[in-house]
């Protein structure tokens, strides 16, 4: 029996951990998974990790320098970097310092957790240098290659796949059960208190207008927790300020998005990746236009989807249907045949929903690339586009934030030796770290909004 491949996933938030771990499963089906959480403001809590529902054989919290020491010491076959662009760049330069010449090293994989609607060039160039840069759709793959080729960088690493968490049973209309509307909120879209309060009021208003429906406000995190993006105005606190409270058929919920979608008849959001999960299952899906169609909101990404709608239209009974050609281009569903119409309301039985891909096997090409790299005796040193020659005023600052020198080597003291440190000292340091995170989150969610309001007086 062949030896199981060792895969390490480094993630910096709950959603990126989910993406990274599921991506590892797609790329290397028979593997031994070791998880690492990058220490920072968005390091997920045990509750958040449990909600994601993806487990590793071992899960540790590390700094960038500690992770580099780990992959130098332990032999991993594949490393999945489920991180923001700057952190990916730091690890790539750290790996370049570890293996400056062709060597037996892990295959380095990175990508995006969802919809890419902002900082396209910046984020992509920070990811350049990985062996595989995964694109979640044909549309994304074309854009990614255009960016790399536009700066004269090698675009061979760009590989078309699909979001690894697309799956679930096709939609079936409610029938005798209550019609369920799910409003999937986002931590930072929209960002203003007034806009977030407006959307919450409209969801509550929809529940009042349709007492036979159940309206669920699907939350990403609890107050004091952070996800991929900062949440300065939690919906939980906004709900407390609604006069008379939420109606009886409208409530706040947590939980795994896939499980919530199992009973959903209409998914409503501004621009959440949950919309792609919903459309993959042919659930009627609405991308809100109430606050405009703007790049800052990310809903411009859904132009041509057939899903743009306002709360007024939803109140009147609209159930948006997805455009098949748009869904195929976005990697959500297979390309339609000549007799296929729009996807939505009740069409679920006609759609072959695959487990995690918009086709028979969206990861076949990526898996073949990884297998080819694993079969090689040696791999070349990682070669990111950003170097001290191409970005001398940008790169050193990125590396310094992760306690790396301009050449990618750890700064003095960046890696703390574990030997000789007592268990009490480690636990004390952990408690202090959690206290510092709590203070930071309190500042973001409580103090910062107050200071901003005072500045507007």
Buried (B, 14 or more C-beta within 10 A) or exposed (E): EEEEBBBBBBBBBBBBBBBBBBBBBBBBEEBBBBBBBBBBEBBBBEEBBEBBEBEBEEBEBBBBBBBBBBBBEEEBBBBBBBBBBBBBBBBBBBBBBBBEEEEEBBBBBBBBBBBBBEEBEEBBBBBBBBBBBBBBBBBBBEBBBBBBEEEEBEBEBBBBBBBBBBBBEBBEEBEEEEBBBBBBBBBBBBBEBEBBBBBBBBBBBBBBBBEEBBBBBBBBBEBBBBBBBBBBBBBBBBBEEBEEEBBEBBEBEEEBBBEBBBEBBBBBBBBBBBBBBBBBBBBBBBBBBBBEBEEBBBBBBBEEBBBBBBBEBBBEEBBBBBBBBBBBBBBBBBEBEEEBEBBBBEBBEEBEBBEBBBBEBBBEEBBEBBEEBBEEEEBEBBEBBBBEEBBEEBBBEBBEEBBBBBEBBBEEEBBEEEEEEEEEEEEEEEEEEEEEBEEEBEEBBEEEBEEEEEEEE
